[in-house]
Amino acid sequence: MENIANVLKAEDLKKRIIFVALALAVYRLGASIPIPGINAEALRHLFENNKMGVLNFLDMFSGGALGRFSIFSLGVMPYINASIIMSLVQGAHVFPMLDRLQKEGESGRKKITQITRFFTLFLAAFQAFGLTLALKNMPVPGGVPVVINPDAAFYFTTVLSLTTGTVFIMWLGEQITERGIGNGISLIIFAGIVDRAPKAVMDLLRLVQLEEISIITALLIIAVVVFIIAVTVWVQTAQRKIPVQYAQRMVGRKMYGGVSTFLPLKVDQSGVIAVIFAVSLIGLPYTFATFRPDSVLAKKVMEFMNHSSLLYQTLYVGLIIFFCYFYNSVSINPKDLAENMKKWGGFVPGIRPGEPTAQYIEGVLNRITLGGALFVSAIAVLPDYLRAKLNVPFYFGGTSLLIVVGVALDTMAQMEAHLLMRNYEGFSKNSRIKGRWFNVGQ
């Protein structure tokens, strides 16, 4: 209660939290506004028959908007896909123009952001058209069409509404990041996932009442959920501390240095970024397949997108591991760390300053990243195992769990930073919450 009171005392922090709450309320309102011309009953049957497929998975990321085919059905996926492609292009140095913009500082960053926005607009229109075609051509039990009247006016209205909805969500996420607390895009995804939690709890209670699941099984499911959440929090806040010793040096008449500290490297440095990127990229083949759903290739893609497919799980795990390493390569530069340590008289005990220190840091980073990536991958594929073995009635764990825990930790870390800046206690008196962004700059 004291910590909550401190939040309310900080006027600027209180305004930021209220702004985030209002922005997320606007997002949830938009997610419930359906696009006209859709048979709601046929759409519901379509998603019920695709519980283990990609449609239900994407519906989770859109916060249920796709299941209602609302104006926010595409969610933030086009923006994330555009960001992934731009990051890969910049990392591969394909276009010299982007390399020049990267070196221009803040002005160059703004131009790259503007290019990403236009690219998002293009991808949103492309995916909106593909999704509209898919709904028209997808088979529904009973033969009732999802689209009531698939004429040119319906296509134009739907593509325009979905594209505009994605652009609005992108703008809303940027406003949350700038004027609120936490990363706006991550919080929007977080809000959509958490929105499904009450229904999941009610479904579990209903199955217990109907005696389809015993009380012992329900308690076992709850125990597994609590344990996995605890382990996920522990891994996402875990650090490998490299000891650093600073030699004494004389500056004027004062002696500086001679202290021991450490360089913190997070085990799961990428947090939810790697998972979100992997989900976005693995959904691209489905988008292309929707243009010709009756073709042999499209049917193979639809079959592959089943979560129980071994090929799908293998590719999903491979993408998560790749993006964990990719994010680390972008966010942490061992050579810069080693040069800064050398500049200020710091060294790792037993390691020579300069290039050997950079190689040592890079080796440690690669090892702990592999451990963190394997853990994230294991959690990501957990829901299918739980649903098969324990008959869990809701989509628990995996991507949703990693995103909820990661975003919650990052947001709380930023709130704690605001409190500490105003000389208030943090959320924990004996320790500090280690969000992903909180340690990147250390």
KEDO-373980 format. One record per residue (C-alpha): residue number from 1; x, y, z. Coordinates in Angstrom, 1 decimal, padded with zeros to 4 digits. Layout:
REM residues N
r i: NUM, xx: X, yy: Y, zz: Z
...
//
This chain:
REM residues 442
r i: 1, xx: 000.0, yy: 000.0, zz: 000.0
r i: 2, xx: 002.9, yy: 002.3, zz: 000.7
r i: 3, xx: 004.3, yy: 001.7, zz: -002.7
r i: 4, xx: 001.0, yy: 002.4, zz: -004.4
r i: 5, xx: 000.7, yy: 005.6, zz: -002.3
r i: 6, xx: 004.2, yy: 006.7, zz: -003.6
r i: 7, xx: 003.0, yy: 006.2, zz: -007.2
r i: 8, xx: 000.0, yy: 008.4, zz: -006.5
r i: 9, xx: 002.2, yy: 011.1, zz: -005.0
r i: 10, xx: 004.4, yy: 011.3, zz: -008.1
r i: 11, xx: 002.2, yy: 013.5, zz: -010.2
r i: 12, xx: 004.0, yy: 012.9, zz: -013.5
r i: 13, xx: 004.0, yy: 009.1, zz: -013.0
r i: 14, xx: 000.3, yy: 009.1, zz: -012.1
r i: 15, xx: -000.5, yy: 011.0, zz: -015.3
r i: 16, xx: 001.5, yy: 008.5, zz: -017.4
r i: 17, xx: -000.3, yy: 005.6, zz: -015.8
r i: 18, xx: -003.7, yy: 007.2, zz: -016.4
r i: 19, xx: -002.7, yy: 007.8, zz: -020.1
r i: 20, xx: -001.7, yy: 004.2, zz: -020.6
r i: 21, xx: -005.0, yy: 003.0, zz: -019.0
r i: 22, xx: -007.0, yy: 005.2, zz: -021.3
r i: 23, xx: -005.1, yy: 004.3, zz: -024.4
r i: 24, xx: -005.5, yy: 000.5, zz: -023.7
r i: 25, xx: -009.2, yy: 001.1, zz: -023.1
r i: 26, xx: -009.4, yy: 002.7, zz: -026.5
r i: 27, xx: -007.6, yy: -000.3, zz: -028.0
r i: 28, xx: -009.9, yy: -002.8, zz: -026.4
r i: 29, xx: -012.9, yy: -000.8, zz: -027.6
r i: 30, xx: -011.7, yy: -000.9, zz: -031.1
r i: 31, xx: -011.0, yy: -004.6, zz: -030.9
r i: 32, xx: -014.7, yy: -005.2, zz: -030.3
r i: 33, xx: -016.0, yy: -003.2, zz: -033.3
r i: 34, xx: -016.7, yy: -005.7, zz: -036.1
r i: 35, xx: -016.4, yy: -005.1, zz: -039.8
r i: 36, xx: -019.8, yy: -005.2, zz: -041.5
r i: 37, xx: -020.7, yy: -008.0, zz: -044.0
r i: 38, xx: -019.4, yy: -010.9, zz: -041.8
r i: 39, xx: -021.5, yy: -013.9, zz: -040.6
r i: 40, xx: -020.6, yy: -013.9, zz: -036.9
r i: 41, xx: -021.9, yy: -017.5, zz: -036.4
r i: 42, xx: -020.0, yy: -018.9, zz: -039.3
r i: 43, xx: -016.8, yy: -017.1, zz: -038.1
r i: 44, xx: -017.2, yy: -018.6, zz: -034.7
r i: 45, xx: -017.5, yy: -022.1, zz: -036.1
r i: 46, xx: -014.4, yy: -021.5, zz: -038.2
r i: 47, xx: -012.3, yy: -020.6, zz: -035.2
r i: 48, xx: -013.7, yy: -023.4, zz: -033.1
r i: 49, xx: -012.5, yy: -025.9, zz: -035.8
r i: 50, xx: -009.1, yy: -024.2, zz: -035.9
r i: 51, xx: -008.2, yy: -024.4, zz: -032.2
r i: 52, xx: -004.8, yy: -025.9, zz: -032.8
r i: 53, xx: -004.1, yy: -023.9, zz: -036.0
r i: 54, xx: -002.5, yy: -020.6, zz: -036.7
r i: 55, xx: -005.9, yy: -018.7, zz: -036.7
r i: 56, xx: -006.4, yy: -019.2, zz: -033.0
r i: 57, xx: -002.7, yy: -018.4, zz: -032.3
r i: 58, xx: -003.0, yy: -015.1, zz: -034.2
r i: 59, xx: -006.3, yy: -014.4, zz: -032.5
r i: 60, xx: -004.5, yy: -014.6, zz: -029.1
r i: 61, xx: -002.0, yy: -011.9, zz: -030.3
r i: 62, xx: -004.8, yy: -009.6, zz: -031.5
r i: 63, xx: -006.6, yy: -009.9, zz: -028.2
r i: 64, xx: -009.6, yy: -011.7, zz: -029.7
r i: 65, xx: -010.0, yy: -009.0, zz: -032.4
r i: 66, xx: -009.4, yy: -011.5, zz: -035.2
r i: 67, xx: -012.0, yy: -013.9, zz: -033.8
r i: 68, xx: -014.6, yy: -011.1, zz: -034.1
r i: 69, xx: -013.0, yy: -009.8, zz: -037.4
r i: 70, xx: -012.9, yy: -006.3, zz: -035.9
r i: 71, xx: -011.2, yy: -003.2, zz: -037.3
r i: 72, xx: -008.1, yy: -004.2, zz: -035.2
r i: 73, xx: -007.9, yy: -007.8, zz: -036.5
r i: 74, xx: -004.4, yy: -007.4, zz: -037.9
r i: 75, xx: -003.2, yy: -006.0, zz: -034.6
r i: 76, xx: 000.5, yy: -005.0, zz: -034.5
r i: 77, xx: 001.8, yy: -007.8, zz: -036.6
r i: 78, xx: 002.4, yy: -005.7, zz: -039.8
r i: 79, xx: 004.4, yy: -003.2, zz: -037.7
r i: 80, xx: 006.4, yy: -005.9, zz: -036.1
r i: 81, xx: 007.1, yy: -007.6, zz: -039.5
r i: 82, xx: 008.2, yy: -004.2, zz: -040.9
r i: 83, xx: 010.5, yy: -003.7, zz: -037.9
r i: 84, xx: 012.0, yy: -007.1, zz: -038.3
r i: 85, xx: 012.7, yy: -006.6, zz: -042.0
r i: 86, xx: 014.2, yy: -003.2, zz: -041.4
r i: 87, xx: 016.5, yy: -004.5, zz: -038.6
r i: 88, xx: 017.7, yy: -007.4, zz: -040.8
r i: 89, xx: 018.4, yy: -005.1, zz: -043.7
r i: 90, xx: 020.3, yy: -002.7, zz: -041.5
r i: 91, xx: 022.3, yy: -005.5, zz: -039.9
r i: 92, xx: 023.2, yy: -006.9, zz: -043.3
r i: 93, xx: 024.1, yy: -003.5, zz: -044.7
r i: 94, xx: 022.1, yy: -004.1, zz: -047.9
r i: 95, xx: 021.2, yy: -000.4, zz: -048.6
r i: 96, xx: 024.0, yy: 002.2, zz: -048.2
r i: 97, xx: 021.3, yy: 004.9, zz: -047.6
r i: 98, xx: 020.2, yy: 003.2, zz: -044.4
r i: 99, xx: 023.8, yy: 002.9, zz: -043.2
r i: 100, xx: 024.2, yy: 006.7, zz: -043.7
r i: 101, xx: 021.0, yy: 007.4, zz: -041.8
r i: 102, xx: 022.2, yy: 005.2, zz: -038.9
r i: 103, xx: 025.3, yy: 007.4, zz: -038.6
r i: 104, xx: 023.3, yy: 010.7, zz: -038.6
r i: 105, xx: 022.1, yy: 010.2, zz: -035.0
r i: 106, xx: 018.7, yy: 011.3, zz: -033.9
r i: 107, xx: 017.7, yy: 012.8, zz: -037.2
r i: 108, xx: 018.7, yy: 009.6, zz: -039.0
r i: 109, xx: 016.7, yy: 007.5, zz: -036.5
r i: 110, xx: 013.6, yy: 009.6, zz: -037.2
r i: 111, xx: 013.9, yy: 009.0, zz: -040.9
r i: 112, xx: 014.4, yy: 005.3, zz: -040.4
r i: 113, xx: 011.3, yy: 005.3, zz: -038.2
r i: 114, xx: 009.3, yy: 007.1, zz: -041.0
r i: 115, xx: 010.4, yy: 004.5, zz: -043.5
r i: 116, xx: 009.3, yy: 001.7, zz: -041.2
r i: 117, xx: 005.9, yy: 003.4, zz: -040.9
r i: 118, xx: 005.4, yy: 003.5, zz: -044.7
r i: 119, xx: 006.6, yy: -000.1, zz: -044.9
r i: 120, xx: 004.0, yy: -001.0, zz: -042.2
r i: 121, xx: 001.3, yy: 000.6, zz: -044.3
r i: 122, xx: 002.2, yy: -001.5, zz: -047.3
r i: 123, xx: 002.4, yy: -004.8, zz: -045.3
r i: 124, xx: -000.9, yy: -004.0, zz: -043.6
r i: 125, xx: -002.7, yy: -003.5, zz: -046.9
r i: 126, xx: -001.1, yy: -006.7, zz: -048.3
r i: 127, xx: -002.1, yy: -008.8, zz: -045.2
r i: 128, xx: -005.6, yy: -007.2, zz: -045.1
r i: 129, xx: -006.2, yy: -008.3, zz: -048.7
r i: 130, xx: -004.9, yy: -011.8, zz: -048.0
r i: 131, xx: -007.0, yy: -012.2, zz: -044.8
r i: 132, xx: -010.1, yy: -011.0, zz: -046.6
r i: 133, xx: -009.6, yy: -013.6, zz: -049.4
r i: 134, xx: -008.9, yy: -016.3, zz: -046.8
r i: 135, xx: -012.2, yy: -015.7, zz: -045.0
r i: 136, xx: -014.1, yy: -015.8, zz: -048.3
r i: 137, xx: -012.5, yy: -019.1, zz: -049.4
r i: 138, xx: -012.1, yy: -021.0, zz: -046.2
r i: 139, xx: -014.4, yy: -024.0, zz: -045.8
r i: 140, xx: -016.8, yy: -023.7, zz: -042.8
r i: 141, xx: -018.8, yy: -026.7, zz: -041.4
r i: 142, xx: -022.3, yy: -026.6, zz: -042.8
r i: 143, xx: -021.2, yy: -024.7, zz: -045.9
r i: 144, xx: -022.4, yy: -021.3, zz: -044.6
r i: 145, xx: -020.1, yy: -018.6, zz: -046.0
r i: 146, xx: -018.3, yy: -016.3, zz: -043.6
r i: 147, xx: -018.6, yy: -013.4, zz: -046.0
r i: 148, xx: -022.3, yy: -012.5, zz: -046.7
r i: 149, xx: -021.8, yy: -010.6, zz: -049.9
r i: 150, xx: -018.2, yy: -010.7, zz: -051.3
r i: 151, xx: -018.5, yy: -007.8, zz: -053.8
r i: 152, xx: -016.0, yy: -005.1, zz: -054.7
r i: 153, xx: -017.4, yy: -002.7, zz: -052.1
r i: 154, xx: -016.9, yy: -005.3, zz: -049.3
r i: 155, xx: -013.2, yy: -005.9, zz: -050.3
r i: 156, xx: -012.5, yy: -002.1, zz: -050.5
r i: 157, xx: -014.2, yy: -001.4, zz: -047.1
r i: 158, xx: -012.6, yy: -004.3, zz: -045.4
r i: 159, xx: -009.0, yy: -003.7, zz: -046.6
r i: 160, xx: -009.3, yy: 000.0, zz: -045.9
r i: 161, xx: -010.7, yy: -000.7, zz: -042.3
r i: 162, xx: -008.0, yy: -003.3, zz: -041.4
r i: 163, xx: -005.2, yy: -001.1, zz: -042.8
r i: 164, xx: -006.4, yy: 002.0, zz: -041.0
r i: 165, xx: -006.8, yy: 000.0, zz: -037.8
r i: 166, xx: -003.2, yy: -001.2, zz: -037.9
r i: 167, xx: -001.9, yy: 002.3, zz: -038.6
r i: 168, xx: -004.0, yy: 003.6, zz: -035.7
r i: 169, xx: -002.6, yy: 000.9, zz: -033.3
r i: 170, xx: 000.9, yy: 001.7, zz: -034.5
r i: 171, xx: 000.3, yy: 005.4, zz: -033.7
r i: 172, xx: -001.3, yy: 004.5, zz: -030.3
r i: 173, xx: 001.7, yy: 002.3, zz: -029.4
r i: 174, xx: 004.1, yy: 005.2, zz: -030.1
r i: 175, xx: 002.0, yy: 007.5, zz: -028.0
r i: 176, xx: 002.1, yy: 005.1, zz: -025.1
r i: 177, xx: 005.9, yy: 004.8, zz: -025.4
r i: 178, xx: 006.4, yy: 008.5, zz: -025.5
r i: 179, xx: 003.8, yy: 009.7, zz: -023.0
r i: 180, xx: 003.2, yy: 006.7, zz: -020.8
r i: 181, xx: 005.1, yy: 003.9, zz: -019.1
r i: 182, xx: 006.7, yy: 001.0, zz: -020.9
r i: 183, xx: 006.9, yy: 000.0, zz: -024.6
r i: 184, xx: 003.6, yy: 000.8, zz: -026.2
r i: 185, xx: 003.5, yy: -002.1, zz: -028.8
r i: 186, xx: 004.4, yy: -004.6, zz: -026.1
r i: 187, xx: 001.7, yy: -003.3, zz: -023.8
r i: 188, xx: -000.9, yy: -003.5, zz: -026.5
r i: 189, xx: -000.1, yy: -007.2, zz: -027.0
r i: 190, xx: 000.0, yy: -007.6, zz: -023.2
r i: 191, xx: -003.5, yy: -006.2, zz: -022.9
r i: 192, xx: -004.9, yy: -008.5, zz: -025.6
r i: 193, xx: -003.4, yy: -011.6, zz: -023.9
r i: 194, xx: -004.5, yy: -010.7, zz: -020.3
r i: 195, xx: -008.0, yy: -009.9, zz: -021.6
r i: 196, xx: -008.4, yy: -013.7, zz: -022.2
r i: 197, xx: -007.3, yy: -014.7, zz: -018.6
r i: 198, xx: -010.7, yy: -014.3, zz: -016.8
r i: 199, xx: -012.4, yy: -016.5, zz: -019.5
r i: 200, xx: -009.7, yy: -019.1, zz: -019.1
r i: 201, xx: -010.3, yy: -019.3, zz: -015.3
r i: 202, xx: -014.0, yy: -019.5, zz: -015.8
r i: 203, xx: -013.6, yy: -022.3, zz: -018.3
r i: 204, xx: -011.5, yy: -024.3, zz: -015.8
r i: 205, xx: -014.1, yy: -023.8, zz: -013.1
r i: 206, xx: -016.9, yy: -024.8, zz: -015.4
r i: 207, xx: -015.1, yy: -028.1, zz: -016.4
r i: 208, xx: -014.6, yy: -028.9, zz: -012.7
r i: 209, xx: -018.3, yy: -028.3, zz: -012.0
r i: 210, xx: -019.3, yy: -030.5, zz: -014.9
r i: 211, xx: -016.8, yy: -033.1, zz: -013.6
r i: 212, xx: -015.0, yy: -033.3, zz: -016.9
r i: 213, xx: -011.8, yy: -032.4, zz: -014.9
r i: 214, xx: -011.2, yy: -033.6, zz: -011.3
r i: 215, xx: -010.4, yy: -031.2, zz: -008.5
r i: 216, xx: -007.0, yy: -032.9, zz: -008.2
r i: 217, xx: -006.2, yy: -032.3, zz: -011.9
r i: 218, xx: -007.4, yy: -028.7, zz: -011.6
r i: 219, xx: -005.1, yy: -028.1, zz: -008.6
r i: 220, xx: -002.2, yy: -029.8, zz: -010.4
r i: 221, xx: -002.8, yy: -027.4, zz: -013.4
r i: 222, xx: -002.8, yy: -024.4, zz: -011.0
r i: 223, xx: 000.4, yy: -025.6, zz: -009.3
r i: 224, xx: 002.1, yy: -026.1, zz: -012.7
r i: 225, xx: 001.0, yy: -022.6, zz: -013.8
r i: 226, xx: 002.4, yy: -021.0, zz: -010.6
r i: 227, xx: 005.7, yy: -023.0, zz: -010.8
r i: 228, xx: 006.3, yy: -022.1, zz: -014.5
r i: 229, xx: 005.5, yy: -018.4, zz: -013.9
r i: 230, xx: 008.0, yy: -018.4, zz: -011.0
r i: 231, xx: 010.7, yy: -020.1, zz: -013.1
r i: 232, xx: 010.1, yy: -017.7, zz: -016.0
r i: 233, xx: 010.5, yy: -014.6, zz: -013.8
r i: 234, xx: 013.6, yy: -016.1, zz: -012.3
r i: 235, xx: 015.2, yy: -016.7, zz: -015.7
r i: 236, xx: 014.2, yy: -013.4, zz: -017.2
r i: 237, xx: 015.8, yy: -011.5, zz: -014.2
r i: 238, xx: 018.9, yy: -013.8, zz: -014.0
r i: 239, xx: 022.3, yy: -012.3, zz: -014.6
r i: 240, xx: 025.8, yy: -013.5, zz: -015.2
r i: 241, xx: 028.0, yy: -011.0, zz: -013.3
r i: 242, xx: 031.5, yy: -010.6, zz: -014.8
r i: 243, xx: 033.9, yy: -009.2, zz: -012.1
r i: 244, xx: 035.6, yy: -006.0, zz: -013.1
r i: 245, xx: 038.5, yy: -004.4, zz: -011.3
r i: 246, xx: 039.4, yy: -000.7, zz: -011.7
r i: 247, xx: 043.1, yy: 000.2, zz: -011.1
r i: 248, xx: 044.0, yy: 003.2, zz: -009.0
r i: 249, xx: 045.0, yy: 006.3, zz: -010.9
r i: 250, xx: 046.0, yy: 009.9, zz: -009.9
r i: 251, xx: 044.0, yy: 012.8, zz: -011.4
r i: 252, xx: 045.4, yy: 016.1, zz: -010.2
r i: 253, xx: 045.8, yy: 015.6, zz: -006.4
r i: 254, xx: 043.1, yy: 013.0, zz: -006.0
r i: 255, xx: 043.3, yy: 009.2, zz: -006.3
r i: 256, xx: 040.5, yy: 007.5, zz: -008.3
r i: 257, xx: 039.8, yy: 003.8, zz: -008.9
r i: 258, xx: 040.8, yy: 000.8, zz: -006.9
r i: 259, xx: 037.3, yy: -000.5, zz: -006.7
r i: 260, xx: 035.7, yy: -003.8, zz: -007.6
r i: 261, xx: 032.4, yy: -004.0, zz: -009.5
r i: 262, xx: 030.8, yy: -006.3, zz: -012.1
r i: 263, xx: 029.4, yy: -006.2, zz: -015.6
r i: 264, xx: 025.8, yy: -007.7, zz: -015.6
r i: 265, xx: 024.9, yy: -009.7, zz: -018.6
r i: 266, xx: 021.3, yy: -011.0, zz: -018.7
r i: 267, xx: 020.6, yy: -014.7, zz: -019.4
r i: 268, xx: 017.6, yy: -013.7, zz: -021.4
r i: 269, xx: 018.7, yy: -010.4, zz: -022.8
r i: 270, xx: 016.1, yy: -010.2, zz: -025.6
r i: 271, xx: 013.1, yy: -010.8, zz: -023.3
r i: 272, xx: 009.9, yy: -011.0, zz: -025.3
r i: 273, xx: 011.4, yy: -009.4, zz: -028.4
r i: 274, xx: 012.8, yy: -012.8, zz: -029.8
r i: 275, xx: 009.4, yy: -014.5, zz: -029.2
r i: 276, xx: 007.4, yy: -011.7, zz: -030.9
r i: 277, xx: 009.7, yy: -011.6, zz: -033.9
r i: 278, xx: 009.6, yy: -015.4, zz: -034.3
r i: 279, xx: 005.8, yy: -015.5, zz: -034.2
r i: 280, xx: 005.5, yy: -012.6, zz: -036.7
r i: 281, xx: 007.9, yy: -014.2, zz: -039.1
r i: 282, xx: 006.5, yy: -017.7, zz: -038.9
r i: 283, xx: 003.0, yy: -016.3, zz: -039.8
r i: 284, xx: 004.2, yy: -014.9, zz: -043.1
r i: 285, xx: 003.8, yy: -018.2, zz: -045.1
r i: 286, xx: 000.2, yy: -018.4, zz: -043.9
r i: 287, xx: -000.4, yy: -014.9, zz: -045.3
r i: 288, xx: 000.9, yy: -015.9, zz: -048.7
r i: 289, xx: -001.1, yy: -019.1, zz: -048.7
r i: 290, xx: -004.4, yy: -017.3, zz: -048.1
r i: 291, xx: -004.2, yy: -015.8, zz: -051.7
r i: 292, xx: -004.7, yy: -019.3, zz: -053.2
r i: 293, xx: -006.2, yy: -021.4, zz: -050.4
r i: 294, xx: -007.3, yy: -024.2, zz: -052.8
r i: 295, xx: -003.9, yy: -024.8, zz: -054.2
r i: 296, xx: -001.8, yy: -027.8, zz: -053.2
r i: 297, xx: 001.0, yy: -025.6, zz: -051.8
r i: 298, xx: -001.5, yy: -023.6, zz: -049.7
r i: 299, xx: -002.9, yy: -026.8, zz: -048.2
r i: 300, xx: 000.6, yy: -028.0, zz: -047.4
r i: 301, xx: 001.2, yy: -024.6, zz: -045.6
r i: 302, xx: -002.1, yy: -024.9, zz: -043.7
r i: 303, xx: -001.1, yy: -028.4, zz: -042.6
r i: 304, xx: 002.3, yy: -027.2, zz: -041.6
r i: 305, xx: 000.9, yy: -024.3, zz: -039.5
r i: 306, xx: -000.7, yy: -026.8, zz: -037.1
r i: 307, xx: 001.0, yy: -026.5, zz: -033.8
r i: 308, xx: 001.2, yy: -030.2, zz: -033.3
r i: 309, xx: 003.4, yy: -030.5, zz: -036.4
r i: 310, xx: 007.0, yy: -031.4, zz: -035.6
r i: 311, xx: 008.3, yy: -029.3, zz: -038.5
r i: 312, xx: 006.4, yy: -026.3, zz: -037.2
r i: 313, xx: 007.8, yy: -026.7, zz: -033.7
r i: 314, xx: 011.3, yy: -027.2, zz: -035.0
r i: 315, xx: 011.2, yy: -024.0, zz: -037.1
r i: 316, xx: 009.6, yy: -022.1, zz: -034.3
r i: 317, xx: 012.3, yy: -023.0, zz: -031.8
r i: 318, xx: 015.0, yy: -022.3, zz: -034.5
r i: 319, xx: 013.6, yy: -018.8, zz: -035.1
r i: 320, xx: 013.5, yy: -018.0, zz: -031.3
r i: 321, xx: 017.1, yy: -019.0, zz: -030.9
r i: 322, xx: 018.2, yy: -017.0, zz: -034.0
r i: 323, xx: 016.4, yy: -013.9, zz: -032.8
r i: 324, xx: 017.9, yy: -014.2, zz: -029.3
r i: 325, xx: 021.4, yy: -014.1, zz: -030.8
r i: 326, xx: 020.4, yy: -011.4, zz: -033.3
r i: 327, xx: 019.0, yy: -009.1, zz: -030.6
r i: 328, xx: 022.2, yy: -009.6, zz: -028.5
r i: 329, xx: 024.4, yy: -008.8, zz: -031.5
r i: 330, xx: 022.4, yy: -005.5, zz: -032.1
r i: 331, xx: 022.1, yy: -004.4, zz: -028.4
r i: 332, xx: 025.5, yy: -005.4, zz: -027.0
r i: 333, xx: 028.9, yy: -004.7, zz: -028.5
r i: 334, xx: 031.7, yy: -006.6, zz: -026.6
r i: 335, xx: 034.4, yy: -004.5, zz: -028.3
r i: 336, xx: 032.8, yy: -001.2, zz: -027.2
r i: 337, xx: 032.5, yy: -002.6, zz: -023.6
r i: 338, xx: 036.1, yy: -003.7, zz: -023.6
r i: 339, xx: 037.3, yy: -000.3, zz: -025.0
r i: 340, xx: 035.3, yy: 001.6, zz: -022.4
r i: 341, xx: 036.7, yy: -000.5, zz: -019.6
r i: 342, xx: 040.2, yy: 000.0, zz: -020.9
r i: 343, xx: 039.7, yy: 003.7, zz: -021.2
r i: 344, xx: 038.7, yy: 004.0, zz: -017.6
r i: 345, xx: 041.4, yy: 001.7, zz: -016.2
r i: 346, xx: 039.1, yy: -001.3, zz: -015.8
r i: 347, xx: 039.9, yy: -005.0, zz: -016.5
r i: 348, xx: 038.6, yy: -008.5, zz: -015.9
r i: 349, xx: 040.8, yy: -010.3, zz: -013.4
r i: 350, xx: 043.0, yy: -012.8, zz: -015.3
r i: 351, xx: 042.1, yy: -011.3, zz: -018.7
r i: 352, xx: 044.3, yy: -008.8, zz: -020.6
r i: 353, xx: 042.5, yy: -005.5, zz: -021.5
r i: 354, xx: 041.5, yy: -004.8, zz: -025.0
r i: 355, xx: 040.8, yy: -007.5, zz: -027.6
r i: 356, xx: 041.2, yy: -010.5, zz: -025.2
r i: 357, xx: 038.6, yy: -008.9, zz: -022.9
r i: 358, xx: 036.2, yy: -008.4, zz: -025.8
r i: 359, xx: 036.6, yy: -012.1, zz: -026.8
r i: 360, xx: 036.0, yy: -013.2, zz: -023.2
r i: 361, xx: 032.8, yy: -011.1, zz: -022.9
r i: 362, xx: 031.6, yy: -012.4, zz: -026.3
r i: 363, xx: 032.2, yy: -016.0, zz: -025.3
r i: 364, xx: 030.4, yy: -015.6, zz: -022.0
r i: 365, xx: 027.5, yy: -013.8, zz: -023.8
r i: 366, xx: 027.2, yy: -016.6, zz: -026.4
r i: 367, xx: 027.1, yy: -019.3, zz: -023.7
r i: 368, xx: 024.4, yy: -017.7, zz: -021.5
r i: 369, xx: 022.4, yy: -016.7, zz: -024.6
r i: 370, xx: 022.2, yy: -020.3, zz: -025.6
r i: 371, xx: 020.9, yy: -021.3, zz: -022.2
r i: 372, xx: 018.4, yy: -018.5, zz: -022.2
r i: 373, xx: 017.3, yy: -019.2, zz: -025.8
r i: 374, xx: 016.8, yy: -022.9, zz: -025.0
r i: 375, xx: 014.7, yy: -022.1, zz: -021.9
r i: 376, xx: 012.5, yy: -019.6, zz: -023.9
r i: 377, xx: 012.0, yy: -022.2, zz: -026.6
r i: 378, xx: 011.0, yy: -024.8, zz: -024.1
r i: 379, xx: 008.4, yy: -022.4, zz: -022.6
r i: 380, xx: 007.2, yy: -021.5, zz: -026.1
r i: 381, xx: 006.3, yy: -025.0, zz: -027.0
r i: 382, xx: 004.9, yy: -025.9, zz: -023.6
r i: 383, xx: 001.1, yy: -025.2, zz: -024.2
r i: 384, xx: 000.7, yy: -028.0, zz: -026.8
r i: 385, xx: 002.3, yy: -030.5, zz: -024.4
r i: 386, xx: 000.0, yy: -029.4, zz: -021.5
r i: 387, xx: -003.1, yy: -029.5, zz: -023.6
r i: 388, xx: -002.3, yy: -033.0, zz: -024.8
r i: 389, xx: -001.2, yy: -034.5, zz: -021.4
r i: 390, xx: -003.2, yy: -032.6, zz: -018.8
r i: 391, xx: -006.2, yy: -031.6, zz: -021.0
r i: 392, xx: -005.7, yy: -028.0, zz: -020.1
r i: 393, xx: -008.9, yy: -026.1, zz: -021.4
r i: 394, xx: -007.1, yy: -022.9, zz: -022.2
r i: 395, xx: -004.0, yy: -021.7, zz: -024.1
r i: 396, xx: -001.5, yy: -021.4, zz: -021.2
r i: 397, xx: 002.2, yy: -020.8, zz: -021.3
r i: 398, xx: 004.4, yy: -020.4, zz: -024.3
r i: 399, xx: 004.4, yy: -017.1, zz: -026.1
r i: 400, xx: 001.6, yy: -015.6, zz: -024.0
r i: 401, xx: 003.4, yy: -016.4, zz: -020.7
r i: 402, xx: 006.7, yy: -015.0, zz: -021.9
r i: 403, xx: 005.1, yy: -011.8, zz: -023.2
r i: 404, xx: 003.1, yy: -011.2, zz: -020.1
r i: 405, xx: 006.0, yy: -011.8, zz: -017.7
r i: 406, xx: 008.5, yy: -009.9, zz: -019.8
r i: 407, xx: 006.3, yy: -006.8, zz: -020.4
r i: 408, xx: 005.2, yy: -006.8, zz: -016.7
r i: 409, xx: 008.8, yy: -006.8, zz: -015.5
r i: 410, xx: 009.9, yy: -004.1, zz: -018.0
r i: 411, xx: 007.0, yy: -001.8, zz: -017.1
r i: 412, xx: 007.5, yy: -002.3, zz: -013.3
r i: 413, xx: 011.2, yy: -001.5, zz: -013.8
r i: 414, xx: 010.4, yy: 001.8, zz: -015.5
r i: 415, xx: 007.9, yy: 002.6, zz: -012.8
r i: 416, xx: 010.5, yy: 001.9, zz: -010.2
r i: 417, xx: 013.0, yy: 004.1, zz: -012.0
r i: 418, xx: 010.5, yy: 007.0, zz: -011.9
r i: 419, xx: 010.0, yy: 006.4, zz: -008.2
r i: 420, xx: 013.7, yy: 006.3, zz: -007.4
r i: 421, xx: 014.3, yy: 009.5, zz: -009.3
r i: 422, xx: 011.8, yy: 011.2, zz: -006.9
r i: 423, xx: 013.5, yy: 009.8, zz: -003.8
r i: 424, xx: 010.8, yy: 007.2, zz: -003.2
r i: 425, xx: 011.3, yy: 003.5, zz: -002.3
r i: 426, xx: 011.0, yy: 001.1, zz: -005.2
r i: 427, xx: 008.6, yy: -001.8, zz: -005.2
r i: 428, xx: 011.0, yy: -004.0, zz: -003.3
r i: 429, xx: 013.0, yy: -002.5, zz: -000.4
r i: 430, xx: 015.8, yy: -005.1, zz: -000.5
r i: 431, xx: 016.4, yy: -005.4, zz: -004.3
r i: 432, xx: 015.6, yy: -003.8, zz: -007.6
r i: 433, xx: 013.4, yy: -005.1, zz: -010.4
r i: 434, xx: 015.7, yy: -006.0, zz: -013.4
r i: 435, xx: 013.7, yy: -005.2, zz: -016.5
r i: 436, xx: 015.3, yy: -005.9, zz: -019.9
r i: 437, xx: 015.9, yy: -002.2, zz: -020.7
r i: 438, xx: 017.1, yy: -001.5, zz: -017.1
r i: 439, xx: 020.3, yy: -003.4, zz: -017.7
r i: 440, xx: 021.1, yy: -002.8, zz: -021.3
r i: 441, xx: 022.9, yy: 000.5, zz: -020.6
r i: 442, xx: 024.9, yy: -000.7, zz: -017.7
//
